[in-house]
Amino acid sequence: MNVPVFDLHCDTALAMLSEETCRPVGRLAKRTGHVDLERGKTFRKYCQLFALFTTLNMGPHSPETYFDAMLSNLLKELEENRGQIAQARTMEDVETITADGKIAAVLSLEGPAGIGFDPGRLEELADLGFRMTTLTWNEENPLAGSHKTGGGLTARGKEYIRRAEHYGMALDVSHLSDKAFWQMLDLAQGPVSASHSNSRKVCPVSRNLTDEMFKAICETGGVAGINLCPAFLGEGTVDVETICRHILHFLELGGEKHIALGGDFDGVDSLPQGITGIDCWPKIAQALLGHGVDESTIEDLFWNNAIRMFGLCSM
């Protein structure tokens, strides 16, 4: 099945840097990692959110140094491969770029350590084309508690949410604590999404969403992006059927308009059996067909739901 692919999360921007030197390693056109243009251009349409990931302690350099290096290198790669890929700032851009036969790239932020957890930097990021942001990674920070630490939103975190929405950035609850999740739901005015989180009912880990969380996300107009990290999919042998179980469970909850893709490619140490990178998204679509999911619903999961969610985020 030649599906369009709209993936809400990859860590390729960091994977293309040396941890030690912060200098580029590898090229986006063709890589040994999970995401590259050679594989991406095989899709009918392809939009990839490139997360710029930073955390408090991530190596020999400051989070700000990693952030600046990732942004500079990614924008350089987009320019040097402009015949195949272009940055999209709006969903209209996504449709125009992909209709022209190119890959659409959207910027997102995972863990705002790289901007000093400063809500005042969000206008700058919005101007650069960032369209989605988390508040945390796995540690507690000046904005909120994480799924590993517990703890809720701080006053600065609440200000961060207000400003992110003001500048049209989608709010991403992946990595948040349960307490901070529900506080964000109370505060948010628009869609709230989990860019790369699965079902806690199917795989009971704190990085995943409870049924109540998923239903609450649906009510905001948000989406949950299916994460391909084996630890968040299940125990034992994790394969395409394991991935399908999460999607089918969310479908049972009435989530056909609120499930998306959030592969976490280039951000995980291993992948499910039979999955090697972005080239395997069609394999998952074909498996869903085998479970009786119709092509229209698969098109929603793989493309339309993400487009619709971002359309609800307006500046």
N, C-alpha and C positions, 0 to 999 in steps of 0.2 A: 504494500500500500504506500503510494507516494504522498506522504502527509506533509503539510507545512509544519514547521517547528518554531515555536516561540518559547524559548527557555529563559526562565526568570533568574537563573543564578549559575555562574561559573567563576572559578578563581584563577582563570588563565592569566590575568594581568599580573598577579604575584608570581605565578609559576614561570613567567618569562623573565624574572629577575633572579640574579644570584643573591642568596641570603647574605653572603659575606660581603659582597662589594656593592650591592644595589645596582649593578650594571646588567644590561640585557643579556639573556642567554636564549638562543633559539629565535625563530621567526614565526609570525602568525600564519604565513602562507602554508607552511608544512612543518609539523612538529611531531615528536614522539609521544606527546601527552594526549589528552582526551579531546581537545578542541583545536581545529585549524580550518583554514579556508578551503583546503583541498577536499575535505570531507563535507564541509558545510555547503559547498556550491552544488552538491548533488540533490539537495532538497528542492521541492517545488517553490517554497518560500522559507526563509530562515531569518529569524530575529534572535539575537543573543544579548542578554543583559550581562555586561562585564562588571562584576563586583570589584571594587577597590577595597580590599580587606586589610584592616589594621587592628591590632590589639595592643594592650599596654606593654607587654613584654614579648617581643617577637624576633629578636636577634640582636646583632651588635649595633644596629642603628636605631635612631628614634622612630616612632610611628610616623611622624611628619616627614622624615626622610624617605621612608618606604612609600608613603602616599604620593609624594611629589614625583618620585622616580617611576612609580607605576603609571601615573597619569601621563607624564611626559612620554614614556615609551609606548603606551597604548595609542595615544594620539598620533605619534610618529608612525606606528605600524598602520593605522587607518589611512594616513595620508599616502604612505608608500605603496599601499595596496588598494588605492582608490578605484581601480577598475573592477574590483571584486567586492568591496565592502565600503559602507559609508555610515557615519554617525547619524542617528535619528534622535531628534529632540522632542518630536511629537508622534502620535500614532498616525497622523497623516503622512509624516515623513516615512514611517515604517512601510506604509502601503505603497508610497511612491517609489521608494528605494527598491523594494522587493519586486514591484511590477516592472522595474527596469532591469531585473535579472541579477541584482546585487544582494549581498547580505546586509541586513540592518543591524547596527551596533548601538546599544543603549547603555549609558553609564549608570551604575548604582553604587551605593556605599554600604559596606558591611563593617560595623564597628567604627564609630566616629573618632577613634583615638588619633587618626591621622589629621584631623582638623581640631584637635585639642578639646573635643566634646563641646564645641562652641556653637550655640545656636545662631550666633551672628555671622557664621561662615556659610549658612545655608543659602543666602541670596547669591553669593558668589558661585556656589555649586550649581544652583538652578540655572544661572547664566551660562555655565559650562555644559549644561545639558543633562545633569544628574536627575533621574526621574524616580528613584526609590531609595529608601534608607532604613536600616535597622537602627536600634539604639544601643545594642550590646553585642558582644560575642559571648564567650563562656565565663567571663569574669564580671564581678560587680564594678561599676564605674560611676562617674559623677552624674550620669543620666538615669540609670536604672539597675536593678538586680537581674542576674541571668538565671537561666534554667538550672545551672549548677549551684548557684549561691543562694537563691531566694532573694527576697527584698523587692520593694516596689519602686515606683517612679519617684524621682526627686523633683524639687521645684524646677531645677534646670531641665530635667527630662520633660516635664510638662510644657515648658516654654519651647523646647526643641520640637515637640509634636505640633504645637500651634504654628510655629514658623514653617516647618516642613509642609504642612497642609496649605499654608498661605502661598507658598511658592510652587504648589502643584506637584509636590513629590509624594509618591505613594508610601504609606507607612507599612513597614515590614516587621512582624512580630517574631520572626525566627530568632531563636536564642534567648528570648525574654523569659523571665520567671512567670509562673502562673499568676502571681499577684500583679505584676506589672502588665501582663496581658489584659486582665480585666479592667485595670485602671485606664489603659489606653483605649479600650472599647468604650468606656464611659466618657472619655474626653474627646475622641475623634469625631469629626463632623462628616468625613467621607469614608471611602472604602479602607478597610484594614485587611492586609494580606499576610500570608506566611510564604515567603518566596521559595523556601526549600525545607518543608516540614511534612511529615507523613501522619498516619493514624496511630494514636496511642492505644486504641482498642486492638489493633492488629499487632503492633509491636510496642510493648509498654515501657518506653523510655521517655525521659523528661523533655527531650528535644521535639517530640511529636505532639500532635494536637488531640485533646480529648474530643469526644463526639460533641459535647456542649460548646467547646471552642470552635470547632469547625462550623457548627450551625450558626454561631454568633458571627463568624467571618462572612458566611453566606448572607446574613441579614444586612451587613454593611455594603454588600456589593463586591466584596473582596474575593480572593482566590487562595487556594493552597497549592503550591508547586511541589510535585512529587519528587522527593529526594532519592537519589540512587546510592547513597552511602549504605553499605550492608548493615552497619550497626543500627541504623534507623529503620531497617526493613524487616528483620527477623533474626532468629537463631538458626544454627545449623547451615544447611545448604541454602544460599540465597540466590535466586535466579529470576528469570522473567516472570514466572508464575507468582513469585513472592511480591514482585512489584505490582502485578495485576490485583493481588488481594487488597492492597491499600486503595487502589483506584475503585475497585468494585465496592468496597465498604463505603467510601465516600459517596458513590452513586446511590447506594441503598439509603443514605441519609438525605437524598434529594439534591445532591451537589453537582448535577450534570452541567450547570452553568458556572460552577465555582471551583472546578479542578483545573489545574494547569501543570506545567512542567517546571521543575527546579532542580536540574540534574546534580548540581554541586560538582560538576566535572572539574578536574584539575585541582580540586580541593580535598579529595579523599585519597587515602593510601591504597585502597583496593576497590574493586567494582563487583557487582553481582556476576555470577557465572554466566558466560555468554555475552556479557556487555564489555565493549572495548573503548567506547567513546560516543561522541554525538552520532556517529554513523549507525548506531543501534536503536535510535528512536523508532524507526519504522518497524523493527522487530517487536517492540512493545505494542505498537498500534495493531500489528497483525495478530498478536496474542489476544488483544482485547476483542477483535473481531471474532476470534474463536470462542470467546465467552459470551457472544451474543450482543456485544455493544455495537450499535449501528454506526455507519460511516459519518453521519451527521454529528452524532455525539462525540466521536473521536476528533472530528474537525474542531469542535468546540474546545475539547480538552487540550488539543495540540496548538490551537491558534486563537480562536475567537474569544475565549474567556479572558485571556490576558489583555487583548486589545480592548475589550469592553471595560475591564477594570480600570485600565489607565485612562480611558476616556472619561471616567467619573472623577478623575483628579484634575481639577482645573485651577489655573493660576488666576 
